[in-house]
Amino acid sequence: MGPVETYLIPAVNGVAYGLLLFVVAAGLTLAFGAAGVLNLAHGTLYAVGAYAAAVLTDGSWLALAAAVAAGTTLGAAAGAGLAVAVAPLASRGHLSQALLTFGIALVAGALLVLAFGADDLRPVVPPVLDQPVSLAGRAYPGYRMAFIAVAAVLAVAGWAVLTRTRAGARLRAMVDDPDMLAAVGTNPRAVLAAVLAAGGAAAGFAGALGAPIIGAGPRTAEMVLLLSLVIVVLGGLGSVPGAFVAAIFVGQVQSLGVVLLPGLAPYLLFAAMAVVLLGRHRRSSGVLPGGHR
């Protein structure tokens, strides 16, 4: 096996996986940073989109478009519903929100298993996307390359909205100073609903397009939520650029780690997170290497 199969293919897989996780984690980090909501049902919104793709696709472009539209719409509606559910708990802290959203995730997960069964499902993509493409002279799944392109465009569009539009300015203001934003006439509850709906739409969209890569099953929601939380912690609460960098890092650790250190692969991600958190703590406390301040 040459270096292409050993390193390049897993590295590109890591980019695809990282971009998939970024689309999901961006909504989670914005919900916490801007709206102060720890949404532990976020992975379930991804699973809804994944199951929509598994059920609706039949190999045609129309079915794929319908699956993406259904996943995005259902995710947005569920996110808006979560905003209504958690709004009365705004003054009770993050623990109450976490308990409520975790309970919603458990109930929704059980309903998804009842509706679609306990087996992993995979959507059927159009034949042209199922054809391999050449990557450094080697065959590589065409759908993954297409997903990388779509996710990259979505990331750029999200960055443009956050940095170049009035809605993005209000959202950044919500992260930095929500009281001042309320004082100039913007309703924080409306921002909360918009953020959770947009985050839910992104999660459902990612689920519909990501299901052909990682499938849809009973453990999908938990896995996506866990990795999204890791990305939020690594990237910094409320930081979308930080979430992007962290997502690519997580994707590379998950993919290349199996190749480079197969025996330690399950532990590499959490070891990296521990190192990052320890480094942040030392910087915040003013402790430099060697014990100096």
Helices and strands as residue ranges (DSSP letters): H 3-3, I 4-8, H 9-35, H 42-56, H 61-86, G 87-92, H 94-116, G 127-130, E 132-135, E 138-141, H 142-164, H 166-176, H 178-183, H 188-214, H 220-235, H 240-260, H 265-284
